[in-house]
Amino acid sequence: MRKGLFLDRDGVINREHGAHTTRFEDFEILPDAPEAIAAANAAGWTVVVITNQSGIDLGLYDHDAVDRMHHYLHDMLHRHGTHVADILYCPHHPQHGRCLCRKPGGLLLQRAAARHGLELSASVMIGDRERDVEAAAAAGARGILVPANVSLMETLRTNGLV
């Protein structure tokens, strides 16, 4: 079994603007995110993005818009010689009922672990909201809470992950 590094998207990989990232033009990858992801891969982590995208359920954007942003992220990482193994997201909003995949639930982490052969007890989730840490705990992984838009590389170094 391998160790997984689960990353929240908005505020950890791309700039958090304080609201839903509804337009592709606002999808700004944070400066050292590609370098940090490359370092994590080199250190033996399987990197997976786990993100809530409730704007879909609210009608602010659709699955195609999210897919476009994720294709851009994959392409940018590829240009930097690195990658994420997967991107899993929940499209639901809590005002429309409860779902099993939305963080703070741990289902998406569990799904990623099963899909990629990851040992959750050896895995870490980095996020900028308490629900990210709660999702990690629900799945049996370690959670690290960071302020939005901080250096991912510094977070990895400070926590001894690279």
Summary of the structure (lengths in Angstrom):
residues: 162
radius of gyration: 14.5
end to end distance: 18.8
largest distance: 40.7
contacts: 548
relative contact order: 0.23
helix: 39%
strand: 18%
